[in-house]
Amino acid sequence: MRIVQTFWTAGQDPLKHAFGWLHPEYNLMSWALSCLSLREHYDEVALYTDSEGKRILIDKLRFPLWPRRG
């Protein structure tokens, strides 16, 4: 089964914008916990995001998502 997560930044920087959380760090920590928890139970966890989300979650934080591209 493939699990899909979506993250749209609308051009906001996730390192500066909290997206409803008290601090941006809490938002990113929740993403990390969610991704790692899903990977414990499923082999395929895919992320659909915009370029800013990819820059942070994939390129910078190296989230263990599937499939890996680029």
C-alpha beads as a LAMMPS data file, in Angstrom:
LAMMPS data file: protein, C-alpha beads

70 atoms
69 bonds

1 atom types
1 bond types

-500.0 500.0 xlo xhi
-500.0 500.0 ylo yhi
-500.0 500.0 zlo zhi

Masses

1 110.0

Atoms # bond

1 1 1 0.000 0.000 0.000
2 1 1 1.281 3.467 -0.850
3 1 1 0.758 6.196 1.735
4 1 1 0.623 9.750 0.396
5 1 1 1.465 12.893 2.344
6 1 1 0.917 16.373 0.914
7 1 1 2.635 19.602 1.895
8 1 1 2.016 22.937 0.170
9 1 1 3.946 25.983 1.303
10 1 1 2.217 28.552 -0.953
11 1 1 5.633 30.153 -1.379
12 1 1 6.255 30.497 2.364
13 1 1 9.577 29.426 3.866
14 1 1 8.913 26.481 6.243
15 1 1 11.979 27.513 8.257
16 1 1 10.337 30.880 9.026
17 1 1 6.562 30.309 8.707
18 1 1 4.886 28.237 11.452
19 1 1 1.822 27.155 9.394
20 1 1 -0.431 27.355 12.466
21 1 1 2.108 25.901 14.907
22 1 1 3.614 27.948 17.735
23 1 1 7.070 27.814 16.073
24 1 1 8.263 26.662 12.631
25 1 1 10.445 24.030 14.309
26 1 1 7.360 22.335 15.780
27 1 1 5.803 22.062 12.334
28 1 1 8.948 20.424 10.903
29 1 1 9.275 18.105 13.920
30 1 1 5.668 16.980 13.427
31 1 1 6.440 16.231 9.783
32 1 1 9.495 14.211 10.762
33 1 1 7.550 12.236 13.385
34 1 1 4.710 11.595 10.947
35 1 1 7.016 10.433 8.168
36 1 1 9.102 8.177 10.408
37 1 1 5.994 6.691 12.044
38 1 1 4.466 5.900 8.665
39 1 1 7.732 4.338 7.470
40 1 1 7.606 1.937 10.450
41 1 1 4.393 0.452 9.059
42 1 1 4.534 1.038 5.284
43 1 1 7.277 0.615 2.692
44 1 1 5.900 3.258 0.346
45 1 1 5.412 6.769 1.733
46 1 1 5.173 9.330 -1.072
47 1 1 5.235 13.111 -0.732
48 1 1 3.387 15.483 -3.035
49 1 1 4.680 19.004 -2.498
50 1 1 5.750 22.203 -4.183
51 1 1 9.361 23.215 -4.864
52 1 1 9.813 24.908 -1.468
53 1 1 8.520 21.820 0.352
54 1 1 10.920 19.631 -1.631
55 1 1 13.801 21.965 -0.859
56 1 1 13.215 21.667 2.881
57 1 1 11.790 18.166 3.472
58 1 1 13.724 16.245 0.815
59 1 1 16.870 18.200 -0.038
60 1 1 17.668 19.700 3.372
61 1 1 16.133 17.326 5.945
62 1 1 16.473 14.166 3.778
63 1 1 13.105 12.659 4.744
64 1 1 13.052 8.894 3.980
65 1 1 10.254 8.949 1.432
66 1 1 9.526 6.673 -1.503
67 1 1 10.085 6.880 -4.404
68 1 1 13.291 8.906 -4.345
69 1 1 13.750 11.049 -7.439
70 1 1 16.541 13.421 -8.381

Bonds

1 1 1 2
2 1 2 3
3 1 3 4
4 1 4 5
5 1 5 6
6 1 6 7
7 1 7 8
8 1 8 9
9 1 9 10
10 1 10 11
11 1 11 12
12 1 12 13
13 1 13 14
14 1 14 15
15 1 15 16
16 1 16 17
17 1 17 18
18 1 18 19
19 1 19 20
20 1 20 21
21 1 21 22
22 1 22 23
23 1 23 24
24 1 24 25
25 1 25 26
26 1 26 27
27 1 27 28
28 1 28 29
29 1 29 30
30 1 30 31
31 1 31 32
32 1 32 33
33 1 33 34
34 1 34 35
35 1 35 36
36 1 36 37
37 1 37 38
38 1 38 39
39 1 39 40
40 1 40 41
41 1 41 42
42 1 42 43
43 1 43 44
44 1 44 45
45 1 45 46
46 1 46 47
47 1 47 48
48 1 48 49
49 1 49 50
50 1 50 51
51 1 51 52
52 1 52 53
53 1 53 54
54 1 54 55
55 1 55 56
56 1 56 57
57 1 57 58
58 1 58 59
59 1 59 60
60 1 60 61
61 1 61 62
62 1 62 63
63 1 63 64
64 1 64 65
65 1 65 66
66 1 66 67
67 1 67 68
68 1 68 69
69 1 69 70
